[in-house]
Amino acid sequence: MTNSWHIIGHDWAVDLLHTAVVHNRIGHAYLITGQAQVGKATLARTFAQALNCTSDYAETRPCGVCRACQLITAGRHPDVRHITPTISDRGKASIKIDQIRELQKELNLGTIEARYKIAIIEQFDAANPSAANAFLKTLEEPPDSVILILTAAEADALLPTIGSRCRTLPLRPMPTAVVENALVQQWQVPTAQAHLLAHLANGRLGWAVQAVADTAVLDTRNEQINLLHTLLTDKRVGRFQIADKLAKQAEVLPAWLQTWLGWWRDLLVIQRGEGALNTAVVINIDHLDQLNQYAQAWTPDQVQKSLKQTSLALWQLERNANTRLVLENLFLTYPF
């Protein structure tokens, strides 16, 4: 890890960006991909700090203490614009064309006090078609001294013409041991709690840190698992009723399905004998008894189909498919 960046994990991505800063080989656009809370926004913000840090030595950027670094940390730097999706009344996240047009006007004005004008656009896979097409013009002909940093779940969720104009950095989930050690060393979490959270985080340090600060995170996760158990014991009518209820909470669905994806993965791991030999590969270690019961009740083919359909449902929701239809198809795939 490059010490001045203070980022845990993703060493290869940090080294790549740090080298670009040191040798002044900076691209005009970057795309950071990966699952939610894996560290995309943190890497984007730290890269912005490194680009505009006023330290005399490029090797030590970002210094973390200069005016530029502190303003970026606080989200108040006049030359660093941060855009996130808006949430509709139906819970759908989207980046709209008005946001992009406003950004384009700001980028064309040039810098106020920094080396670069930087735009960080989170969840660009939530951009509607008109916004994505409008932004493509900026990617094709970026103003001088402008750096664009996008984040998304995966590059395939974007227009090919957008992905091809960015330097892509795919972030992977962190090893459980890395997350656990970080919780103990950096956040002083008791060992037993850190052990559980590191497993439940499934490689997402951001999720684990949030769970330390907010007990509601674990409460939500328990609610997600309990509802899945209810689903699996319900008949068709009951499952459709749950689909109707969840379809009205579209903004939380990706997180719920991500939890269920880990649960189905655990089942498959246990059926293959890997979990029995090494619980380090199991995410939901506090539900081992239930997982073992289900692993014996269903065939590997049933579990694998459920895993694939859950992953497909996530993919479909990221592309604004009909939420209720996606859920109904998913729940009919789950074993009865």
VEXVO-337198 format. One line per field, with one value per residue (C-alpha): x, y, z; residue number from 1; residue in one letter. Coordinates in Angstrom, 1 decimal, decimal comma. Example, Ala and Ser with C-alpha at 12.3 -4.5 7.8 and 13.67 -1.06 7.14 Angstrom:
% VEXVO-337198
c1 = (12,3	13,7)
c2 = (-4,5	-1,1)
c3 = (7,8	7,1)
nr = (1	2)
rest = (A	S)
This chain:
% VEXVO-337198
c1 = (0,0	1,2	1,4	0,2	-3,0	-4,1	-6,3	-6,7	-6,6	-6,7	-3,0	-2,6	-5,1	-3,5	0,0	-1,3	-2,9	0,0	2,4	0,3	0,5	4,2	5,1	2,4	0,8	-2,8	-5,7	-8,7	-11,2	-11,3	-14,0	-13,8	-16,0	-17,0	-19,8	-21,4	-19,2	-16,1	-14,2	-14,9	-15,8	-12,9	-10,4	-12,0	-11,8	-8,2	-7,2	-8,8	-6,8	-3,5	-4,3	-4,8	-2,6	-0,2	2,6	6,0	6,8	4,5	5,6	3,9	0,6	-2,0	-0,5	-3,9	-3,1	-2,9	-5,9	-6,8	-6,7	-8,8	-11,4	-11,8	-12,2	-14,9	-16,6	-16,1	-13,3	-14,5	-12,7	-14,0	-17,6	-19,3	-22,5	-24,7	-28,0	-31,3	-33,9	-37,4	-40,7	-40,7	-37,2	-35,4	-31,9	-31,0	-28,6	-30,5	-29,6	-30,0	-27,3	-25,0	-25,7	-25,0	-21,8	-20,7	-21,2	-19,0	-16,3	-16,1	-15,4	-11,9	-10,2	-10,6	-7,6	-6,5	-4,3	-7,3	-11,1	-12,4	-15,8	-16,6	-19,8	-20,9	-23,1	-22,9	-24,7	-27,8	-27,5	-30,6	-29,9	-30,2	-27,8	-25,3	-25,4	-25,0	-22,0	-20,4	-19,7	-17,6	-15,7	-15,0	-13,8	-13,0	-12,1	-8,4	-7,3	-10,5	-10,3	-13,5	-13,8	-16,9	-17,9	-20,2	-21,1	-19,6	-18,3	-20,8	-23,7	-22,5	-22,6	-19,7	-18,7	-18,3	-16,4	-14,0	-13,0	-12,1	-9,2	-11,0	-10,1	-12,1	-12,0	-12,4	-13,8	-11,1	-10,0	-11,9	-8,6	-7,7	-11,1	-10,9	-7,4	-8,4	-11,4	-9,2	-6,2	-7,8	-11,2	-10,3	-13,2	-13,1	-11,8	-15,0	-17,1	-14,5	-14,4	-18,2	-18,4	-15,5	-17,3	-20,7	-19,0	-18,2	-15,1	-16,8	-14,8	-17,1	-20,1	-18,1	-17,1	-20,7	-21,9	-19,5	-20,8	-24,5	-26,1	-29,1	-26,9	-26,8	-30,5	-31,2	-29,1	-30,9	-34,2	-33,0	-32,0	-35,3	-37,4	-35,4	-36,3	-39,9	-39,9	-38,4	-41,2	-44,0	-46,2	-46,6	-49,3	-47,1	-44,1	-46,1	-47,3	-43,7	-42,7	-45,5	-44,2	-40,6	-41,3	-42,4	-38,9	-36,8	-34,0	-33,1	-33,5	-29,9	-28,6	-31,1	-30,3	-26,6	-27,2	-29,2	-26,6	-24,0	-26,4	-26,9	-23,2	-22,7	-25,1	-23,2	-19,9	-21,2	-22,7	-19,3	-17,7	-15,6	-17,5	-17,3	-13,6	-12,9	-15,5	-13,4	-15,0	-18,6	-20,1	-23,0	-21,2	-23,9	-26,4	-24,3	-27,0	-29,7	-27,4	-26,5	-30,2	-31,0	-27,8	-29,1	-32,7	-32,0	-29,9	-26,8	-28,7	-31,5	-29,0	-27,0	-30,2	-31,2	-27,7	-27,7	-31,2	-30,4	-27,3	-29,4	-32,1	-29,4	-28,2	-31,7	-32,5	-29,4	-30,8	-34,2	-36,1	-39,7	-39,0	-42,1	-41,6	-37,9	-38,9	-41,7	-39,4	-36,7	-39,1	-40,5	-37,0	-36,3	-37,0	-40,4)
c2 = (0,0	3,5	5,0	8,5	7,2	5,4	3,0	-0,5	-3,1	-2,5	-2,1	-2,6	0,2	2,6	1,9	2,5	5,8	6,9	6,2	8,2	11,2	10,9	10,6	13,0	10,4	11,1	10,2	12,4	9,8	6,9	4,3	2,5	-0,5	-3,0	-3,9	-1,5	-0,4	-2,1	1,2	2,9	6,3	6,3	5,5	8,2	10,9	10,0	10,1	13,6	14,6	13,3	15,2	18,5	18,2	21,2	19,2	20,0	16,4	14,3	11,1	12,3	13,3	13,3	14,8	15,0	18,2	20,9	23,1	21,2	17,8	19,0	20,7	17,6	15,4	17,8	17,9	21,7	22,1	24,6	22,6	19,1	18,4	15,4	14,0	11,2	9,8	11,4	9,1	9,2	8,8	5,1	4,6	4,5	6,0	8,0	10,5	13,0	15,1	18,3	17,2	16,5	19,8	21,7	19,8	20,5	24,3	24,2	22,2	24,7	27,5	26,2	25,9	28,4	27,5	23,9	22,1	20,2	20,5	17,1	15,6	12,5	10,9	8,0	5,1	6,3	3,1	4,9	7,5	7,6	7,3	11,0	11,8	9,2	10,4	14,0	13,1	11,2	14,6	15,6	12,4	12,8	16,4	17,1	20,7	21,4	20,4	18,4	14,9	12,7	9,9	7,6	4,7	1,9	-1,7	-3,0	-1,6	-3,7	-1,6	1,5	2,4	0,8	4,2	5,5	2,5	2,6	6,2	5,5	3,8	1,1	-0,1	-3,1	-3,4	-6,9	-7,8	-7,9	-11,1	-11,7	-11,6	-8,2	-6,8	-8,4	-7,1	-3,6	-3,5	-4,6	-2,4	0,7	0,8	-1,0	-3,5	-6,4	-9,6	-11,6	-8,8	-8,1	-11,8	-11,9	-8,6	-9,5	-12,6	-10,8	-8,0	-10,3	-8,3	-4,9	-3,0	0,0	-2,2	-3,5	0,0	1,2	-1,8	-0,8	2,7	1,9	-1,2	-0,7	-2,2	-5,6	-5,3	-4,7	-7,7	-9,9	-8,7	-9,6	-13,2	-13,7	-12,6	-15,0	-17,9	-16,8	-16,8	-20,3	-21,7	-19,9	-21,1	-19,3	-16,8	-15,8	-15,3	-13,0	-11,0	-10,5	-9,5	-6,9	-5,5	-5,4	-3,9	-0,7	-0,5	-0,5	1,7	-1,1	-4,1	-4,3	-4,5	-7,2	-9,3	-8,9	-10,4	-13,3	-13,8	-14,4	-16,8	-18,9	-18,9	-20,3	-23,1	-24,1	-23,9	-26,2	-28,7	-29,0	-29,7	-26,5	-24,8	-27,9	-28,0	-24,3	-21,9	-19,0	-19,3	-19,0	-15,6	-16,2	-18,0	-17,1	-19,1	-22,3	-24,6	-23,4	-23,4	-27,0	-28,0	-26,4	-27,9	-31,3	-30,6	-29,3	-30,5	-28,6	-28,0	-26,2	-24,1	-23,2	-22,1	-19,9	-18,4	-17,6	-16,2	-13,9	-12,6	-12,1	-10,2	-7,8	-7,3	-6,7	-4,1	-2,2	-1,8	-0,6	-3,7	-4,1	-4,6	-6,7	-9,0	-9,5	-10,5	-12,8	-14,6	-14,9	-16,2	-18,8	-20,1	-20,6	-24,1	-24,8)
c3 = (0,0	-0,8	2,8	2,0	0,5	3,7	1,7	3,0	0,2	-3,5	-3,5	-7,3	-8,0	-5,5	-7,0	-10,6	-9,7	-7,5	-10,3	-12,7	-10,3	-9,7	-13,4	-14,6	-16,8	-16,0	-18,2	-18,7	-17,5	-15,1	-14,3	-10,9	-10,8	-8,0	-5,7	-3,3	-0,3	-1,7	-1,7	-5,0	-3,6	-1,2	-3,9	-6,2	-3,4	-2,5	-6,2	-6,4	-3,4	-4,9	-8,2	-6,5	-3,4	-3,0	-1,5	-3,1	-3,7	-6,0	-4,2	-1,0	-2,5	-1,1	2,1	3,8	5,6	2,9	2,1	-1,0	0,7	3,6	1,5	-0,7	2,4	3,6	0,2	-0,1	-2,7	-5,4	-8,2	-7,2	-8,1	-6,6	-8,2	-6,9	-8,2	-7,3	-5,8	-7,2	-5,2	-6,3	-4,9	-8,3	-8,4	-11,5	-12,8	-14,9	-17,9	-15,9	-13,5	-16,5	-18,2	-15,0	-14,6	-18,1	-17,6	-14,5	-16,2	-19,0	-16,6	-15,8	-12,4	-9,5	-7,4	-8,2	-10,6	-12,1	-12,3	-11,1	-11,4	-9,4	-10,5	-8,4	-9,7	-13,3	-14,2	-12,8	-15,6	-17,8	-21,6	-22,3	-19,4	-20,6	-24,2	-23,1	-20,9	-23,8	-25,5	-22,5	-22,6	-26,3	-26,0	-22,3	-21,4	-20,6	-17,1	-16,4	-14,9	-14,8	-12,3	-12,6	-10,4	-11,3	-10,3	-13,5	-16,8	-18,9	-17,3	-19,2	-22,9	-24,6	-26,0	-22,4	-21,0	-23,9	-23,2	-19,6	-17,9	-15,9	-12,4	-11,3	-7,5	-6,1	-2,7	0,0	1,7	5,0	7,0	5,6	6,6	10,1	10,7	9,6	12,0	14,9	14,1	12,7	14,4	17,6	17,2	19,7	18,0	18,2	16,7	14,0	13,1	12,6	10,7	8,4	7,3	6,9	4,9	2,1	1,1	1,6	4,2	3,9	5,0	8,0	9,1	8,8	10,8	13,6	13,7	13,3	14,9	12,5	9,7	11,4	12,3	8,6	7,6	10,1	8,6	5,2	6,2	8,2	5,2	3,0	5,4	5,3	1,5	1,4	3,6	1,8	-1,0	-4,3	-3,1	-0,1	-2,3	-4,6	-1,7	-0,5	-4,1	-4,1	-0,8	-1,8	-5,2	-3,4	-1,8	-4,9	-3,4	-0,9	-3,1	-4,4	-0,8	0,0	-3,0	-2,3	1,1	-0,4	-3,0	-0,3	1,5	-1,6	-2,2	1,3	0,6	-2,5	-0,7	2,1	-0,3	-2,0	1,3	1,4	4,2	6,4	6,1	6,4	7,8	6,6	3,2	4,7	4,9	7,2	10,0	12,5	10,5	10,0	11,5	9,2	6,2	6,9	7,1	3,8	2,2	3,0	2,0	-1,6	-4,5	-5,7	-8,9	-7,0	-5,1	-8,2	-10,1	-7,1	-7,0	-10,7	-10,7	-7,7	-9,6	-12,7	-10,7	-9,4	-13,0	-14,2	-11,5	-12,2	-15,8	-14,5	-15,3	-14,0	-10,3	-9,4	-12,5	-11,6	-8,0	-9,0	-11,5	-8,8	-6,1	-8,4	-9,1	-5,4	-4,1	-2,6)
nr = (1	2	3	4	5	6	7	8	9	10	11	12	13	14	15	16	17	18	19	20	21	22	23	24	25	26	27	28	29	30	31	32	33	34	35	36	37	38	39	40	41	42	43	44	45	46	47	48	49	50	51	52	53	54	55	56	57	58	59	60	61	62	63	64	65	66	67	68	69	70	71	72	73	74	75	76	77	78	79	80	81	82	83	84	85	86	87	88	89	90	91	92	93	94	95	96	97	98	99	100	101	102	103	104	105	106	107	108	109	110	111	112	113	114	115	116	117	118	119	120	121	122	123	124	125	126	127	128	129	130	131	132	133	134	135	136	137	138	139	140	141	142	143	144	145	146	147	148	149	150	151	152	153	154	155	156	157	158	159	160	161	162	163	164	165	166	167	168	169	170	171	172	173	174	175	176	177	178	179	180	181	182	183	184	185	186	187	188	189	190	191	192	193	194	195	196	197	198	199	200	201	202	203	204	205	206	207	208	209	210	211	212	213	214	215	216	217	218	219	220	221	222	223	224	225	226	227	228	229	230	231	232	233	234	235	236	237	238	239	240	241	242	243	244	245	246	247	248	249	250	251	252	253	254	255	256	257	258	259	260	261	262	263	264	265	266	267	268	269	270	271	272	273	274	275	276	277	278	279	280	281	282	283	284	285	286	287	288	289	290	291	292	293	294	295	296	297	298	299	300	301	302	303	304	305	306	307	308	309	310	311	312	313	314	315	316	317	318	319	320	321	322	323	324	325	326	327	328	329	330	331	332	333	334	335	336)
rest = (M	T	N	S	W	H	I	I	G	H	D	W	A	V	D	L	L	H	T	A	V	V	H	N	R	I	G	H	A	Y	L	I	T	G	Q	A	Q	V	G	K	A	T	L	A	R	T	F	A	Q	A	L	N	C	T	S	D	Y	A	E	T	R	P	C	G	V	C	R	A	C	Q	L	I	T	A	G	R	H	P	D	V	R	H	I	T	P	T	I	S	D	R	G	K	A	S	I	K	I	D	Q	I	R	E	L	Q	K	E	L	N	L	G	T	I	E	A	R	Y	K	I	A	I	I	E	Q	F	D	A	A	N	P	S	A	A	N	A	F	L	K	T	L	E	E	P	P	D	S	V	I	L	I	L	T	A	A	E	A	D	A	L	L	P	T	I	G	S	R	C	R	T	L	P	L	R	P	M	P	T	A	V	V	E	N	A	L	V	Q	Q	W	Q	V	P	T	A	Q	A	H	L	L	A	H	L	A	N	G	R	L	G	W	A	V	Q	A	V	A	D	T	A	V	L	D	T	R	N	E	Q	I	N	L	L	H	T	L	L	T	D	K	R	V	G	R	F	Q	I	A	D	K	L	A	K	Q	A	E	V	L	P	A	W	L	Q	T	W	L	G	W	W	R	D	L	L	V	I	Q	R	G	E	G	A	L	N	T	A	V	V	I	N	I	D	H	L	D	Q	L	N	Q	Y	A	Q	A	W	T	P	D	Q	V	Q	K	S	L	K	Q	T	S	L	A	L	W	Q	L	E	R	N	A	N	T	R	L	V	L	E	N	L	F	L	T	Y	P	F)
